[in-house]
Amino acid sequence: MRGPGPTIASVVGDVDARGISILREGLSEAIRGANRTVIVDLSQADFVSISGMQALVEAQVCAELRGLAMLLVPDGRSSRRVLEVTNAEDRFRCFPSVRAAVAARRTELAAHVDLDHVLVRSRRDEDI
């Protein structure tokens, strides 16, 4: 069952050829179980390979197709480096911590709720 808050996928250890299937499976599960937001926390990843970044890009596309936001916390040196090398920095919304990602998404969703409320109110006013 989907909860109201973000789904957080924490990546631990090395994401290399041996761990790529585990990463893909974990990301798929996180996306399937998410309500609106998936936060991928790479702060405990010791190494992220280029194929690991490819899996993240694929997950991003999958999340977008489901109408989800996927945010990234590339706190480790390895994850930041692979973002630079693959030119994927602009592909992801990156944050310095999970807490910062949650706060930003909460603010964003609150703004959408306010906007939805204003739009509904405006339509009702037009009917009068």
Solvent accessible surface area in square Angstrom, and as a share of the most:
residue,aa,sasa,rsa
1,M,244,1.09
2,R,121,0.44
3,G,38,0.36
4,P,135,0.85
5,G,38,0.37
6,P,45,0.29
7,T,37,0.21
8,I,80,0.41
9,A,16,0.13
10,S,66,0.43
11,V,16,0.09
12,V,104,0.60
13,G,18,0.17
14,D,73,0.38
15,V,6,0.03
16,D,33,0.17
17,A,88,0.68
18,R,201,0.73
19,G,14,0.14
20,I,24,0.12
21,S,72,0.46
22,I,130,0.66
23,L,15,0.07
24,R,95,0.35
25,E,122,0.55
26,G,36,0.35
27,L,4,0.02
28,S,48,0.31
29,E,108,0.48
30,A,11,0.08
31,I,2,0.01
32,R,133,0.49
33,G,37,0.36
34,A,0,0.00
35,N,55,0.28
36,R,115,0.42
37,T,3,0.02
38,V,0,0.00
39,I,0,0.00
40,V,0,0.00
41,D,14,0.07
42,L,1,0.01
43,S,45,0.29
44,Q,105,0.47
45,A,7,0.06
46,D,107,0.56
47,F,93,0.39
48,V,4,0.02
49,S,18,0.11
50,I,107,0.54
51,S,50,0.32
52,G,0,0.00
53,M,3,0.01
54,Q,93,0.42
55,A,3,0.02
56,L,0,0.00
57,V,41,0.24
58,E,75,0.34
59,A,9,0.07
60,Q,15,0.07
61,V,66,0.38
62,C,53,0.32
63,A,0,0.00
64,E,90,0.40
65,L,150,0.74
66,R,122,0.45
67,G,63,0.61
68,L,14,0.07
69,A,18,0.14
70,M,5,0.02
71,L,0,0.00
72,L,0,0.00
73,V,2,0.01
74,P,0,0.00
75,D,79,0.41
76,G,15,0.14
77,R,221,0.81
78,S,27,0.17
79,S,0,0.00
80,R,105,0.38
81,R,144,0.53
82,V,9,0.05
83,L,4,0.02
84,E,82,0.37
85,V,74,0.43
86,T,45,0.26
87,N,129,0.66
88,A,8,0.06
89,E,90,0.40
90,D,143,0.74
91,R,88,0.32
92,F,11,0.04
93,R,101,0.37
94,C,48,0.29
95,F,32,0.13
96,P,91,0.57
97,S,46,0.30
98,V,36,0.21
99,R,204,0.74
100,A,32,0.25
101,A,0,0.00
102,V,26,0.15
103,A,52,0.40
104,A,33,0.26
105,R,27,0.10
106,R,160,0.58
107,T,94,0.55
108,E,47,0.21
109,L,41,0.20
110,A,53,0.41
111,A,57,0.44
112,H,103,0.46
113,V,86,0.49
114,D,92,0.47
115,L,100,0.50
116,D,81,0.42
117,H,111,0.50
118,V,82,0.47
119,L,77,0.38
120,V,63,0.36
121,R,146,0.53
122,S,46,0.30
123,R,150,0.55
124,R,163,0.60
125,D,88,0.46
126,E,136,0.61
127,D,124,0.64
128,I,178,0.90
